[in-house]
Amino acid sequence: MLLDYAVLHNIGLSVKPLNELEPQEIAHWEYQCLMNKCCVICGKRPSDLHHLDTIGQGVDRRKTNHLKHRAVQLCRIHHQDAHSLGIETFLQKYHLTGIKIDERIAEVHRLNTR
């Protein structure tokens, strides 16, 4: 509840949320970060949606249906970390699974759903 409040009101965190959460709470945190555009690892803004399932590479992202693809929200530093480590190593390092993009997330991030 306190982390939800911090995200909603853009309150800086002195701890890394993933270190404080129980495994069953991590998915909720991942979803809140996508909805509020803050880094799932450190809570920083600005941050970007990072696709875990390959999208792009010759496919126009504006025309791709993003629903059901997994994603996490990452600041620039952690986004670069994800690319340098590779997706599976990155997910294991931070104990993340990613969230499947639903219509609410797609609307917040202005993603194509058709």
JOWO-V298676 format. One record per helix or strand of 2 or more residues. SS is the DSSP state (A for helix, B for strand). FROM is the first residue (numbers start at 1). TO is the last residue. Records with the same first field share a line. If there is no record, write none. Layout:
# JOWO-V298676
SS=FROM-TO ; FROM-TO
This chain:
# JOWO-V298676
A=2-8 ; 17-20 ; 23-36 ; 76-85 ; 87-94 ; 103-109
B=48-51 ; 70-74 ; 99-100
